Amino acid sequence: MSQFDVVVIGAGPGGYIAAIRAAQLGFRTACIDAGVNKAGDAPALGGTCLNVGCIPSKALLQSSEHFHAAQHDFAEHGISVGEIKFDAAKMIERKDGIVTKLTGGIKFLFQKNKVESLFGRGSFVGKNGDLYQIQVDNKGGKTVVEAKHVIVATGSVSRPLPQTAIDNVNVLDNEGALNLTEVPKKLGVIGSGVIGLEMGSVWNRVGSQVTILEALPTFLAAADQQIAKEAFKYFTKEQGLDIRLGVKIGDIVSDGKGVTVKFETDKGEMKSETFDKLIVAIGRIPNTDGLNAEAVGLEKDERGFIKVDGDCKTNLPNVWAIGDVVRGPMLAHKASDEGVAVAERIAGQKPHIDFNNIPFVIYTDPEIAWVGKTEEQLKAEGTAYKKGISGFGANGRALGLGKAKGTVKVLACAETDRILGVHMVGPMVSELVAEGVVAQEFFASSEDIARIVHAHPTLSEVLHEAALAVEKRALHG
């Protein structure tokens, strides 16, 4: 029976990073994962994020943005094109190529760092003294390995909708939405979170009539509402997404003619819509089924999350859990940082992660990004704050890009001027938000950002202006 210092269950962005860092620190490490590639003939490292989540969705977003630009934006630049054709199958092929390249990259990193990759579903069996026994189950049979430390990084799965089953033919989850080889004439999406908005945007740009049904009465309730309302205007009035809030979903019937959804509007009216395809994107739940946590007494909460403390320690000695399977935001970068931190804690180091400084991004066009507290949160806490706001409308770089829409907001403590939150909607704000993260991590004030020289012309000047505006010192507005 093979013995390891560290066994990681799950090779997503939390698990594979944890395994690599543990190996770098001198531990004999194995990583177990049951993911299978699209061809079904080999392990697919990288988890949901790399295979059917973050990475492939960004590939489709970029492809669809190019198609939309060729149709609507090239003429403004003096570029004339002939008949524009869209090939959905080719777009999917390109996406699959990117995924294959990156999964192969993780395999190389495992080999480079001497991480043993074990293909199969990992589950607890019991204990042998101080060692945990983990079973690896795949088509080739079952094997058992032992480990002094176990890191559970099994991620999350799509939240099911009771009214219908996912078949990834007509009723799709995130995986099915990423593999459509034809453009549906009418596309329905249940849920206006990250997945719903991004997938709705992709297929809307290439010709689908997209309707998004959201149960909550507030659009992007987790975001700063000034930013959310501005984004809602862009998506609905300018891009044509039909987003309906406060909807109660009723019966869903899928047949050869499409998928019919019955729902009640926020005004109490009963409606029925038939779509060619329906994407169910109502969130994700922790993936703990099949882990056999009961065999060793690993505690979970009422929602299925593994219970951990601030250091990702479970109730069991030397058993840790990270990423989507524990509390906190379900974000790939949060999982990766937790994976690094746990590996370093096993080595006796004392790393630190501040959850308030984890950035959130939605890769629509315009993009939405934020870090820290929203205005709504500060008001609810009774925290005195001041704010500065600036827009991309007069920014030279944004105008040159043809993307001069959006806003940056900086929130700072009224007494100390420490930055409490940075919120953005606009071009490439997924990159700009990093400056806000650094500022918060190092306890910067709005004056610090205001006094830093920002290159001209760049999009980052809008953040600079917003910081200046906190003290009513904006120079361009």
C-alpha positions in Angstrom: 0.0 0.0 0.0 1.5 3.4 -1.1 2.0 5.9 1.7 2.2 9.7 1.3 2.8 12.7 3.4 0.0 14.5 1.7 -2.9 13.3 -0.4 -5.2 15.8 -2.1 -8.6 14.7 -3.2 -9.6 16.8 -6.2 -7.4 18.4 -9.0 -9.3 21.6 -9.5 -7.6 25.1 -9.0 -7.5 24.5 -5.3 -6.4 20.9 -5.3 -3.7 20.9 -8.0 -2.2 24.0 -6.6 -2.2 22.6 -3.1 -0.5 19.4 -4.4 2.2 21.3 -6.2 3.0 23.6 -3.2 3.1 20.6 -0.9 5.5 18.8 -3.2 7.7 22.0 -3.4 7.9 22.0 0.4 9.3 18.5 0.4 6.3 16.3 1.1 5.7 13.1 -0.8 2.4 14.1 -2.4 -0.4 12.5 -4.5 -3.4 14.1 -6.1 -6.6 12.1 -6.8 -9.1 13.2 -9.4 -11.9 11.5 -11.3 -12.3 14.1 -14.1 -12.5 12.7 -17.6 -11.7 14.7 -20.7 -14.2 15.3 -23.5 -13.1 12.3 -25.4 -13.6 10.2 -22.4 -10.2 8.4 -22.7 -7.9 10.1 -20.2 -7.9 12.0 -16.9 -8.8 15.8 -17.2 -6.9 17.7 -14.5 -8.0 21.2 -13.6 -11.5 20.5 -12.3 -14.7 22.4 -13.2 -12.9 25.7 -13.6 -10.5 24.6 -16.4 -12.6 22.0 -18.1 -16.2 23.3 -18.0 -16.1 26.6 -16.2 -13.8 29.7 -16.0 -11.4 29.0 -18.9 -13.8 27.7 -21.6 -16.4 30.3 -20.8 -13.8 33.1 -21.3 -12.8 31.5 -24.6 -16.4 31.6 -25.8 -16.8 35.2 -24.5 -13.8 36.3 -26.6 -15.0 34.6 -29.7 -18.5 36.0 -29.5 -17.1 39.4 -28.8 -15.0 39.3 -32.0 -18.1 38.3 -34.0 -20.2 41.1 -32.5 -17.4 43.6 -33.1 -17.1 42.6 -36.8 -20.9 43.1 -37.2 -21.3 46.3 -35.2 -18.0 48.1 -34.5 -15.5 47.6 -37.4 -17.2 50.2 -39.6 -16.5 53.0 -37.0 -12.8 52.1 -37.4 -12.9 52.4 -41.2 -12.9 48.7 -41.7 -15.3 47.2 -44.2 -16.1 43.5 -44.3 -18.2 41.4 -46.5 -20.7 38.8 -45.5 -20.0 37.7 -41.9 -20.6 34.1 -41.0 -20.5 32.4 -37.6 -19.4 28.8 -37.1 -20.5 27.7 -33.6 -18.8 24.3 -34.0 -15.5 26.0 -34.8 -15.8 28.3 -31.8 -16.3 25.2 -29.6 -13.3 23.5 -31.2 -11.1 26.5 -30.4 -12.4 26.4 -26.8 -11.6 22.7 -26.5 -8.1 23.2 -27.8 -7.4 25.8 -25.1 -8.7 23.4 -22.4 -6.6 20.5 -23.7 -3.5 22.7 -23.7 -4.0 23.8 -20.1 -4.9 20.3 -18.7 -1.7 19.1 -20.3 0.1 21.9 -18.6 -1.1 20.7 -15.2 0.1 17.2 -16.0 3.5 18.6 -16.9 3.6 20.6 -13.6 2.8 17.4 -11.6 5.7 15.6 -13.3 8.0 18.5 -12.8 7.2 18.8 -9.1 7.0 15.0 -8.5 3.3 14.9 -7.6 1.8 11.5 -8.2 -1.4 11.8 -10.1 -4.0 9.1 -9.2 -7.0 8.8 -11.6 -10.3 7.9 -9.9 -12.8 8.9 -7.3 -11.2 9.4 -3.9 -13.1 8.4 -0.7 -12.3 7.8 2.9 -12.0 4.2 4.1 -10.8 4.6 7.6 -7.6 5.0 9.6 -4.5 2.9 10.2 -3.0 4.4 13.3 -2.2 8.0 12.4 -2.6 7.5 8.7 -5.8 8.0 6.8 -6.8 5.4 4.2 -8.1 6.8 0.9 -9.7 4.5 -1.7 -9.2 5.4 -5.4 -12.0 3.9 -7.5 -12.0 3.9 -11.3 -12.8 1.5 -14.1 -9.6 -0.3 -13.7 -10.5 -1.3 -10.1 -9.9 0.0 -6.6 -6.7 0.8 -4.8 -6.1 2.2 -1.3 -3.4 4.7 -0.3 -2.4 6.1 3.1 -1.6 9.6 4.0 -0.6 11.5 7.1 -2.4 14.7 5.8 -5.5 14.8 3.6 -6.6 17.9 1.8 -10.2 17.7 0.5 -10.7 19.9 -2.6 -13.6 18.2 -4.3 -15.2 21.5 -5.5 -18.8 22.0 -6.3 -21.5 20.9 -8.8 -24.4 22.7 -10.4 -27.4 23.2 -8.1 -30.3 21.1 -9.4 -33.7 22.6 -10.3 -36.5 20.4 -8.9 -38.8 21.1 -11.8 -36.6 19.5 -14.4 -33.6 17.2 -15.0 -30.4 18.3 -16.7 -29.9 16.3 -20.0 -27.4 18.6 -21.7 -29.5 18.2 -24.8 -32.3 20.7 -24.3 -31.9 21.5 -20.6 -28.4 22.5 -20.0 -26.0 23.1 -17.1 -22.8 25.1 -17.4 -21.2 22.1 -19.2 -23.9 21.9 -21.8 -24.0 25.6 -22.3 -20.3 25.5 -23.2 -20.8 22.8 -25.9 -23.7 24.0 -28.1 -22.6 23.5 -31.7 -25.5 25.4 -33.2 -27.0 28.8 -32.2 -30.4 28.4 -30.6 -33.0 30.8 -32.0 -34.5 31.3 -28.5 -32.5 30.6 -25.4 -33.8 30.6 -21.9 -31.6 31.1 -18.8 -32.7 30.5 -15.3 -30.5 32.6 -13.0 -28.7 35.9 -13.6 -25.5 35.2 -11.7 -22.1 34.9 -13.2 -22.8 31.8 -15.3 -26.2 33.0 -16.5 -24.9 36.4 -17.5 -21.8 35.1 -19.2 -23.5 32.4 -21.1 -26.4 34.6 -22.0 -24.0 37.2 -23.3 -22.1 34.6 -25.5 -25.2 33.3 -27.3 -26.9 36.7 -27.4 -23.9 38.1 -29.3 -24.0 35.4 -32.0 -27.8 35.7 -32.6 -29.9 34.0 -29.9 -32.9 35.8 -28.5 -32.0 35.4 -24.8 -34.4 35.6 -21.9 -33.0 35.4 -18.3 -35.4 34.5 -15.5 -34.1 35.5 -12.0 -35.9 34.7 -8.7 -34.4 37.6 -6.7 -36.0 41.0 -7.1 -32.6 42.7 -7.1 -30.1 42.3 -10.0 -26.6 41.2 -8.8 -27.5 41.6 -5.1 -24.0 40.9 -4.0 -22.6 43.8 -6.1 -22.6 47.5 -5.3 -26.1 48.5 -6.4 -25.0 51.6 -8.3 -22.7 49.5 -10.4 -25.3 46.7 -10.7 -28.0 49.1 -12.0 -25.6 50.6 -14.5 -24.7 47.1 -15.8 -28.4 46.2 -16.0 -29.0 49.1 -18.2 -26.2 48.1 -20.6 -27.3 44.5 -20.8 -31.0 45.2 -21.3 -31.4 48.5 -23.1 -28.2 48.4 -25.3 -27.5 44.6 -25.8 -31.1 43.3 -25.8 -30.9 40.8 -23.0 -34.4 40.2 -21.6 -33.8 40.0 -17.9 -36.8 39.5 -15.7 -36.4 39.8 -12.0 -38.6 38.5 -9.1 -39.7 35.5 -11.1 -41.2 32.3 -9.6 -40.5 29.3 -11.7 -43.3 26.8 -12.2 -43.6 23.7 -14.4 -40.9 23.0 -17.0 -41.7 20.6 -19.9 -39.0 19.5 -22.3 -40.1 17.8 -25.5 -39.1 17.5 -29.2 -40.3 21.0 -29.9 -38.3 22.8 -27.1 -38.5 23.6 -23.5 -41.6 25.3 -22.1 -41.2 27.2 -18.8 -44.2 28.5 -16.8 -43.5 31.2 -14.4 -45.1 34.0 -12.3 -43.8 37.5 -12.8 -43.0 40.0 -10.1 -46.4 41.5 -10.7 -48.2 38.2 -10.1 -48.9 37.5 -13.7 -48.7 33.9 -15.0 -46.6 33.5 -18.1 -45.3 30.8 -20.3 -42.3 30.8 -22.7 -41.0 28.2 -25.0 -37.2 28.0 -25.7 -35.1 26.0 -28.1 -32.6 25.5 -25.2 -32.7 26.2 -21.5 -29.7 26.9 -19.3 -30.1 26.2 -15.6 -27.7 28.4 -13.7 -29.1 28.8 -10.2 -25.8 28.4 -8.3 -23.6 25.6 -7.1 -23.5 23.3 -4.2 -20.5 21.5 -2.5 -19.4 18.3 -4.0 -19.2 15.9 -1.1 -21.3 13.0 -2.4 -19.1 9.8 -2.6 -16.5 11.2 -0.2 -17.6 8.8 2.5 -16.9 11.4 5.1 -18.8 9.3 7.6 -16.2 6.6 7.6 -13.8 8.9 9.5 -16.3 11.2 11.2 -15.6 14.2 9.0 -18.2 16.9 9.9 -20.4 18.7 7.4 -22.9 21.4 8.0 -26.6 21.3 7.1 -25.9 22.6 3.5 -23.2 19.9 2.8 -20.2 22.1 3.3 -17.3 20.6 5.2 -16.8 22.4 8.5 -13.5 24.2 8.8 -11.9 26.9 10.9 -10.2 30.0 9.7 -7.1 27.9 8.8 -9.1 25.4 6.8 -8.7 22.7 9.5 -11.6 20.3 9.8 -12.7 18.6 13.0 -10.2 15.8 12.3 -6.5 16.1 13.0 -4.4 16.5 9.8 -7.5 16.7 7.6 -8.0 20.0 5.7 -10.6 21.2 3.2 -10.4 24.1 0.7 -12.3 25.8 -2.1 -15.9 25.4 -3.0 -16.4 22.6 -0.5 -16.0 25.0 2.4 -17.4 28.4 3.5 -16.6 31.5 1.6 -17.0 32.6 -2.0 -16.9 29.9 -4.7 -14.1 31.3 -6.7 -11.1 29.6 -8.3 -8.6 32.1 -7.1 -9.9 31.8 -3.5 -9.5 28.0 -3.7 -5.9 28.3 -5.1 -4.8 30.6 -2.3 -6.3 28.4 0.3 -4.5 25.4 -1.2 -1.2 27.2 -1.0 -1.9 28.3 2.6 -2.8 24.8 3.7 0.3 23.3 2.2 2.4 25.9 4.0 0.6 25.4 7.3 1.4 21.7 7.1 5.0 22.7 6.7 4.7 24.8 9.9 4.5 28.2 8.2 1.9 30.8 9.1 0.3 32.2 5.9 -2.7 34.6 6.0 -5.7 35.1 3.7 -8.1 38.1 4.1 -11.4 37.1 2.6 -12.4 40.8 2.4 -9.6 41.3 -0.2 -10.7 38.6 -2.6 -11.8 40.1 -6.0 -15.0 39.2 -7.8 -15.3 39.5 -11.6 -18.0 38.9 -14.1 -16.6 38.8 -17.7 -19.5 40.3 -19.6 -19.0 43.3 -21.9 -18.7 45.6 -20.1 -17.0 43.7 -17.3 -18.0 44.0 -13.7 -15.4 43.7 -10.9 -15.2 44.6 -7.2 -13.3 44.0 -4.0 -14.2 44.9 -0.4 -17.4 46.4 1.0 -20.3 47.8 -1.0 -22.1 51.0 -0.1 -25.0 48.9 1.0 -22.8 46.9 3.4 -21.2 50.0 4.9 -24.6 51.6 5.5 -25.9 48.4 7.1 -22.8 48.3 9.4 -23.1 51.9 10.3 -19.6 52.6 9.0 -19.0 56.3 8.1 -17.5 56.5 4.6 -16.8 58.8 1.7 -16.8 58.0 -2.0 -15.3 59.0 -5.2 -16.7 58.2 -8.7 -15.3 58.6 -12.2 -16.4 57.3 -15.6 -14.8 55.9 -18.7 -16.7 58.3 -21.0 -13.9 60.9 -21.1 -10.9 58.5 -20.8 -8.7 58.6 -23.9 -7.7 55.0 -23.9 -11.4 53.8 -23.5 -12.4 56.1 -26.4 -9.6 54.7 -28.5 -10.8 51.2 -27.8 -14.4 52.1 -28.6 -15.4 51.1 -25.1 -16.0 54.4 -23.3 -18.8 53.1 -21.0 -18.7 52.4 -17.3 -17.9 53.7 -13.9 -15.3 53.2 -11.1 -16.2 53.9 -7.5 -13.8 54.1 -4.6 -15.1 53.8 -1.0 -12.9 55.0 1.9 -13.3 55.4 5.6 -14.5 58.8 6.6 -12.1 59.0 9.5 -8.9 57.3 8.3 -9.3 57.4 4.5 -8.4 53.7 4.4 -9.9 52.2 1.2 -12.9 49.9 2.1 -14.1 49.0 -1.3 -13.5 49.4 -5.1 -16.3 48.8 -7.5 -16.2 48.9 -11.3 -18.1 48.3 -14.5 -16.3 49.0 -17.7 -13.6 47.7 -20.1 -11.0 45.3 -18.7 -11.9 46.0 -15.1 -11.1 42.4 -14.4 -7.5 43.6 -14.7 -8.0 47.0 -13.1 -9.5 45.6 -9.9 -6.1 44.2 -9.0 -4.9 47.7 -8.0 -7.8 47.9 -5.6 -6.9 44.5 -4.1 -3.3 45.5 -3.6 -4.4 48.8 -2.1 -6.7 47.1 0.4 -4.1 44.4 1.3 -1.6 47.0 2.2 -4.1 49.3 4.0 -3.8 52.1 1.5 -5.8 55.3 1.6 -7.6 56.9 -1.2 -4.9 59.6 -1.1 -2.2 56.9 -1.7 -3.9 56.0 -5.0 -4.5 59.6 -5.8 -0.8 60.4 -5.4 0.5 57.4 -7.4 1.4 58.3 -11.0 -0.7 56.4 -13.5 0.5 56.0 -17.1 -1.3 58.1 -19.7 -3.3 57.1 -21.7 -4.5 54.1 -19.8 -7.8 52.8 -18.4 -6.3 52.9 -14.9 -6.5 56.7 -15.0 -10.2 56.3 -14.2 -9.4 54.6 -10.9 -6.9 57.4 -10.2 -9.7 60.0 -10.9 -12.1 58.1 -8.6 -9.5 58.2 -5.8 -9.0 61.9 -6.4 -12.8 62.4 -6.3 -13.0 60.9 -2.8 -11.6 64.2 -1.6 -13.3 66.2 -4.3 -10.0 66.7 -6.2 -11.0 65.1 -9.5 -9.2 66.8 -12.4 -11.3 65.6 -15.3 -14.8 65.7 -13.9 
